[in-house]
Amino acid sequence: MKATKLSQKGAELIKRFEGLCLKPYACPAGIPTIGYGNTYYPNGNKVKLTDAPITKEVADELFKTLLPPFEKAVDSFCRDDINQNQFDA
């Protein structure tokens, strides 16, 4: 069966590499970012450096809410015979 969604293990890996920042900050490319590397909110608004800090719970929800378009993009480039670890990577 083809993997098409990020597993919990994959999500934790991304979160570990991205790190968590509850206050907006400028990433190395100078783009305002918050949470686990999010540059915009579910409503489409871009993160601004003047935005209020968020909680870990909000960061987790933001990560989960914004994940589906990325899963879809990865899936569109994957073969049908990949396993979950390959999709997560």
C-alpha positions in Angstrom: 0.0 0.0 0.0 1.4 3.4 -1.0 2.2 5.9 1.7 0.6 9.2 1.1 0.5 10.9 4.5 3.3 11.8 7.0 3.5 9.4 10.0 3.8 10.6 13.6 7.4 9.5 13.4 8.0 11.6 10.3 6.3 14.6 11.9 8.5 14.3 15.0 11.6 14.2 12.8 10.6 17.4 11.0 9.8 19.1 14.3 13.2 18.1 15.7 15.1 19.4 12.7 13.0 22.6 12.4 13.0 23.4 16.1 10.2 25.3 17.9 10.1 29.0 18.3 6.9 30.5 19.9 7.8 34.1 18.9 8.1 35.3 15.3 11.7 35.4 14.1 13.5 36.0 10.8 14.8 32.8 9.4 18.3 32.7 7.8 16.7 33.8 4.5 15.1 36.8 6.3 11.5 35.4 6.1 9.3 35.9 9.2 8.7 32.5 10.7 6.9 31.0 13.7 6.3 27.6 15.4 8.0 24.7 13.5 9.1 26.8 10.5 5.8 28.1 9.4 5.8 31.3 7.3 2.1 31.7 7.1 -1.1 30.9 9.0 -4.0 28.7 7.9 -6.0 31.8 6.8 -3.3 32.6 4.3 -1.8 35.6 6.2 2.0 35.7 6.2 3.8 35.7 9.6 5.0 39.1 10.6 7.7 39.8 13.1 5.2 41.9 15.1 2.8 39.0 15.5 2.0 37.9 19.1 3.8 34.8 20.4 1.9 31.5 20.2 1.7 28.4 22.5 3.2 25.0 21.8 -0.4 23.7 21.3 -1.0 26.4 18.7 2.3 25.6 17.0 1.4 21.9 16.9 -2.1 22.7 15.4 -0.5 25.1 12.9 1.9 22.4 11.8 -0.9 19.8 11.4 -3.2 22.2 9.6 -0.6 23.4 7.1 0.8 19.9 6.4 -1.7 18.5 3.8 -0.6 20.6 0.8 3.0 19.4 1.4 1.9 15.8 1.7 0.1 16.1 -1.6 3.1 17.7 -3.3 5.4 14.9 -2.0 2.9 12.3 -3.0 2.7 13.7 -6.6 6.4 13.0 -7.1 6.5 9.5 -5.4 6.3 6.1 -7.0 3.5 3.8 -5.9 5.8 1.3 -4.2 7.4 3.5 -1.5 7.1 2.6 2.1 6.2 4.9 5.0 9.9 5.6 6.0 10.6 6.7 2.4 7.6 9.0 2.3 8.5 10.5 5.7 12.1 11.2 4.5 
